[in-house]
Amino acid sequence: MKLSKRLELINQNISDNYDHIWDCCCDHGLLGAKLLTRNVSAHIHFVDLVPTILDKLTQQLIQFFPPTDGKTQWSVHCLDAALLPLSQFQAKKHLVIIAGVGGELTAKLIQQITTANPTHDIEFLLCPVHHTYQLRTQLIKLGLNLIHEQIVTENKRFYELIHVSHRALAPLSHTGASMWHATKNEHLSYLKKLILHYQKTASAHSQNTELLAYRALLSSLLEYENKN
């Protein structure tokens, strides 16, 4: 089963350390199916809002991952990701994956999930398509800390993989910290693209917070590169 570079990176960052994995906005279920082929011990939940896609996915899962002793290692949920039924699984470790949607929607979903499940042990593995600064800002407000972050390119587009939880100890940065490598031209290209975007949105008399933050980051990366 061949995954896109973005989905493969997400797959590589999922350990066999969870009781339940929720693949939100799962679309055709490629990521969750990959996890099933890996024989991870977690129960895999496929979550989406499109009934026709989920009906087809269910038939494929029955065919390729049939029940054992009357039970399956997977479930399919046609519902809003904000309404994940985590309360049905008390004292369990959950990984919630949200990829392929905007940062603002991702932030809204995480706020709703954490508010509805304040005592649950939840990690979030996120890969938004845009608005990562806004997402990171909301994650910081919610008290989530960094497990891992990474930049991936696919079809000439840049994506940030952000893995967070309340139990993690490393602080999360608004612009990202450990994922940047000054010697990688593609990282500098991504950063310059972000700066150009926020330059266009800045008014004639003021510069927005995002623009100032990314400019400061670029300066520090270039300074590091010049020293080395």
Buried (B, 14 or more C-beta within 10 A) or exposed (E): EEBEEBBBBBBEBBEEEBBBBBBBBBBBBBBBBBBBEEEBEBBBBBBBEBEEBBEEBBEEBEEEBEEEEEEBBBBBBBEEBBEBEBEEBEEBBBBBBBBBBBBBBBBBBBBBBBEBBEEBBBBBBBBBBBBBBBBBBBBBEBEBBBBBBBBBBEEEEBBBBBBBBBEBEEEBBBBBEEBBBBEEEEBBEBBEEBBEEBEEEEEEEEEBEBBEBBBEBBEEBEEEEEEE
